[in-house]
């Protein structure tokens, strides 16, 4: 008889970190990378692999220093699918309206913001209901989806 107990835990963290190249400080990166490469790589002259690794490490260090990281903002942990482009467009309009309202405190802008916010909320709810109905209709053919 063979008895095996496995206590396994998995972390389901879907944080995707990427470089935000649009907001990088390239001028600062250019100035910091102006080092004497001959002095840095001369002792490693015979070993090309070590020279490449040294160059790569310097470049990665500068990239981490001057280019900020960003997260994937269009997918929340509870969502199984990313939002479609029309809904993302509405969300960006909503953010612009909110910032415009904060600048001007105009009630007309606030009304537009509220109507767009409600439309987005309704669309997300419709999307969730559609996904739930899809699972219900296909639960016999595809029980794993349930």
RODO-2510 file (C-alpha; in nm, 4 decimals, decimal comma):
residues 146
     n   res          X          Y          Z
     1     x     0,0000     0,0000     0,0000
     2     x     0,1255     0,3435    -0,0942
     3     x    -0,0131     0,6557     0,0725
     4     x     0,0905     0,9989    -0,0503
     5     x    -0,0252     1,3284     0,0989
     6     x     0,0459     1,6392    -0,1034
     7     x    -0,0220     1,9801     0,0391
     8     x    -0,0032     2,2108    -0,2612
     9     x    -0,0912     2,5739    -0,2895
    10     x    -0,0784     2,7864    -0,5986
    11     x    -0,0709     3,1603    -0,6187
    12     x    -0,3041     3,2795    -0,8918
    13     x    -0,1580     3,6241    -0,9292
    14     x    -0,1940     3,7629    -1,2793
    15     x     0,0049     4,0802    -1,2404
    16     x     0,1744     4,1472    -1,5684
    17     x     0,4546     4,3993    -1,5356
    18     x     0,5730     4,5686    -1,8521
    19     x     0,7931     4,8623    -1,9311
    20     x     0,6076     5,1849    -2,0058
    21     x     0,8301     5,3001    -2,2899
    22     x     0,6142     5,6075    -2,3552
    23     x     0,7131     5,7601    -2,0207
    24     x     1,0818     5,6700    -2,0248
    25     x     1,3523     5,9268    -1,9480
    26     x     1,5647     5,8613    -2,2551
    27     x     1,7770     6,1746    -2,2183
    28     x     1,8788     6,0678    -1,8663
    29     x     1,9446     5,7173    -1,9963
    30     x     2,1705     5,8524    -2,2740
    31     x     2,3678     6,0584    -2,0248
    32     x     2,4077     5,7724    -1,7771
    33     x     2,5167     5,5229    -2,0423
    34     x     2,8045     5,7457    -2,1581
    35     x     3,0653     5,5497    -1,9684
    36     x     3,4090     5,4378    -2,0819
    37     x     3,3183     5,1049    -2,2400
    38     x     3,6819     5,0266    -2,3247
    39     x     3,7802     5,0392    -1,9577
    40     x     3,4797     4,8328    -1,8598
    41     x     3,5210     4,5667    -2,1280
    42     x     3,9015     4,5668    -2,1776
    43     x     3,9786     4,3166    -1,8966
    44     x     3,7241     4,0825    -2,0570
    45     x     3,8674     4,1267    -2,4085
    46     x     3,9204     3,7565    -2,4772
    47     x     3,5841     3,6335    -2,3485
    48     x     3,2993     3,7500    -2,5737
    49     x     3,0288     3,5911    -2,3610
    50     x     3,1409     3,7742    -2,0482
    51     x     3,1639     4,1019    -2,2416
    52     x     2,8090     4,0536    -2,3711
    53     x     2,6760     3,9724    -2,0222
    54     x     2,8457     4,2820    -1,8787
    55     x     2,6989     4,5027    -2,1526
    56     x     2,3556     4,3447    -2,1094
    57     x     2,3604     4,3909    -1,7298
    58     x     2,4557     4,7581    -1,7672
    59     x     2,1750     4,8122    -2,0188
    60     x     1,9187     4,6307    -1,8014
    61     x     2,0261     4,8328    -1,4979
    62     x     1,9773     5,1579    -1,6927
    63     x     1,6418     5,0366    -1,8274
    64     x     1,5149     4,9638    -1,4760
    65     x     1,6428     5,3003    -1,3608
    66     x     1,4995     5,5225    -1,6362
    67     x     1,1942     5,3426    -1,7780
    68     x     0,8978     5,2997    -1,5410
    69     x     0,6987     4,9796    -1,5119
    70     x     0,3254     4,9556    -1,5715
    71     x     0,0633     4,6956    -1,4979
    72     x    -0,1938     4,5559    -1,7356
    73     x    -0,4852     4,7810    -1,6453
    74     x    -0,7564     4,6376    -1,8676
    75     x    -0,7943     4,3061    -1,6909
    76     x    -0,9085     4,2821    -1,3330
    77     x    -0,8519     3,9667    -1,1285
    78     x    -1,2224     3,8755    -1,1284
    79     x    -1,2683     3,9137    -1,5029
    80     x    -1,2200     3,6089    -1,7205
    81     x    -1,1899     3,8064    -2,0442
    82     x    -1,0447     4,1503    -2,1148
    83     x    -1,2902     4,4246    -2,2003
    84     x    -1,3738     4,4936    -2,5623
    85     x    -1,2373     4,8038    -2,7310
    86     x    -1,5668     4,9967    -2,7254
    87     x    -1,5993     4,9543    -2,3501
    88     x    -1,2367     5,0580    -2,2958
    89     x    -1,3046     5,3660    -2,5068
    90     x    -1,6032     5,4525    -2,2867
    91     x    -1,3929     5,4069    -1,9744
    92     x    -1,1224     5,6410    -2,1033
    93     x    -1,3914     5,8997    -2,1895
    94     x    -1,5293     5,8615    -1,8385
    95     x    -1,1839     5,9295    -1,6893
    96     x    -1,1429     6,2365    -1,9099
    97     x    -1,4848     6,3680    -1,8080
    98     x    -1,4030     6,3159    -1,4414
    99     x    -1,0751     6,5051    -1,4665
   100     x    -1,2494     6,7820    -1,6600
   101     x    -1,5161     6,8011    -1,3890
   102     x    -1,2496     6,8261    -1,1177
   103     x    -1,0883     7,1149    -1,3051
   104     x    -1,4063     7,3118    -1,3809
   105     x    -1,6692     7,1890    -1,1301
   106     x    -1,9252     7,2298    -1,4092
   107     x    -2,2564     7,0503    -1,3433
   108     x    -2,3130     6,9804    -1,7152
   109     x    -1,9828     6,7904    -1,7305
   110     x    -2,0781     6,6044    -1,4127
   111     x    -2,4107     6,4972    -1,5668
   112     x    -2,2285     6,3654    -1,8750
   113     x    -1,9882     6,1796    -1,6470
   114     x    -2,2711     6,0207    -1,4485
   115     x    -2,4617     5,9090    -1,7584
   116     x    -2,1466     5,7554    -1,9076
   117     x    -2,0606     5,5887    -1,5759
   118     x    -2,4085     5,4337    -1,5609
   119     x    -2,3867     5,3189    -1,9230
   120     x    -2,0514     5,1498    -1,8553
   121     x    -2,1883     4,9793    -1,5453
   122     x    -2,4900     4,8524    -1,7407
   123     x    -2,2705     4,7234    -2,0236
   124     x    -2,0470     4,5359    -1,7799
   125     x    -2,3510     4,3825    -1,6122
   126     x    -2,4902     4,2796    -1,9529
   127     x    -2,1555     4,1228    -2,0376
   128     x    -2,1539     3,9254    -1,7122
   129     x    -2,5122     3,8071    -1,7666
   130     x    -2,4280     3,7032    -2,1225
   131     x    -2,1322     3,4991    -1,9982
   132     x    -2,3449     3,3348    -1,7277
   133     x    -2,6179     3,2474    -1,9778
   134     x    -2,3559     3,1044    -2,2105
   135     x    -2,2308     2,8768    -1,9324
   136     x    -2,5868     2,7697    -1,8468
   137     x    -2,6737     2,6854    -2,2073
   138     x    -2,3547     2,4896    -2,2661
   139     x    -2,3149     2,3179    -1,9281
   140     x    -2,4344     1,9823    -2,0642
   141     x    -2,1934     1,9856    -2,3594
   142     x    -1,9043     2,1428    -2,1697
   143     x    -1,9267     2,0704    -1,7942
   144     x    -1,5767     2,2102    -1,7313
   145     x    -1,6987     2,5590    -1,8170
   146     x    -1,9416     2,5335    -1,5262
***
